Amino acid sequence: MLNEVTVRGGFTALNVKSGKCVLQFELDPKFRDFIPKLVEFTGQMLNIHVYDDQEVMFVDRDTGEVAYEDAPLLLPGVAGE
């Protein structure tokens, strides 16, 4: 069974020392109820997918118009992937 949790937060720091990489996030307060679930992941090997929640706009170089029909944006976890 897949143990999964999806939360939102701000990426605040990246520290690299002696071959270790530490990612630091500030959890969005709306997701504070997920803290007990996040604690369960402590010490576990994880698959982490980080993406910016700002929408990517594909623009036609000739017209300058947004070209959604030509290049729909599919984010992880969205139907159609």
ZAGUSE-140673 format. One record per residue (C-alpha): residue number from 1; x, y, z; residue in one letter. Coordinates in steps of 0.25 Angstrom, whole numbers, plus 2048, in hexadecimal, padded with zeros to 3 digits. Example, Ala and Ser with C-alpha at 12.3 -4.5 7.8 and 13.67 -1.06 7.14 Angstrom:
BEGIN
   pos     x     y     z   code
     1   831   7EE   81F      a
     2   837   7FC   81D      s
This chain:
BEGIN
   pos     x     y     z   code
     1   800   800   800      m
     2   805   80E   7FC      l
     3   807   817   808      n
     4   805   825   803      e
     5   802   833   807      v
     6   801   840   7FF      t
     7   804   84D   806      v
     8   808   85B   801      r
     9   813   863   807      g
    10   81E   86D   804      g
    11   82C   868   800      f
    12   834   870   809      t
    13   842   86A   809      a
    14   84C   860   803      l
    15   858   85D   80A      n
    16   863   854   805      v
    17   86E   84F   80F      k
    18   877   843   80E      s
    19   86F   83C   803      g
    20   862   83E   80A      k
    21   857   847   805      c
    22   84C   84C   80E      v
    23   83F   852   808      l
    24   838   85C   811      q
    25   829   85F   80F      f
    26   820   868   817      e
    27   812   861   817      l
    28   806   869   813      d
    29   7FE   86B   820      p
    30   7F2   865   819      k
    31   7F9   858   819      f
    32   7FD   858   828      r
    33   7F3   84C   82A      d
    34   7FC   844   821      f
    35   808   845   82B      i
    36   805   837   832      p
    37   805   831   825      k
    38   812   837   820      l
    39   818   833   82D      v
    40   816   824   829      e
    41   81F   827   81D      f
    42   82B   82A   826      t
    43   837   821   823      g
    44   830   81C   817      q
    45   836   81C   809      m
    46   82C   824   801      l
    47   829   828   7F2      n
    48   827   837   7F2      i
    49   821   83F   7E7      h
    50   823   84E   7E8      v
    51   81C   857   7DF      y
    52   818   866   7DE      d
    53   809   868   7E0      d
    54   80A   874   7D6      q
    55   803   871   7C9      e
    56   80C   870   7BD      v
    57   807   878   7B1      m
    58   80B   873   7A3      f
    59   80B   87F   79A      v
    60   80A   87F   78B      d
    61   817   886   786      r
    62   810   88C   77A      d
    63   804   892   781      t
    64   807   893   78F      g
    65   7FA   88C   793      e
    66   7FA   881   79D      v
    67   7F9   873   796      a
    68   7F2   86A   7A0      y
    69   7EB   862   796      e
    70   7F9   85E   78F      d
    71   800   85B   79C      a
    72   7F7   857   7A8      p
    73   7FE   857   7B6      l
    74   7FD   84A   7BD      l
    75   802   84A   7CB      l
    76   805   83D   7D3      p
    77   7F9   837   7D9      g
    78   7EF   83E   7D0      v
    79   7E6   835   7C8      a
    80   7EB   832   7BA      g
    81   7F9   82F   7BE      e
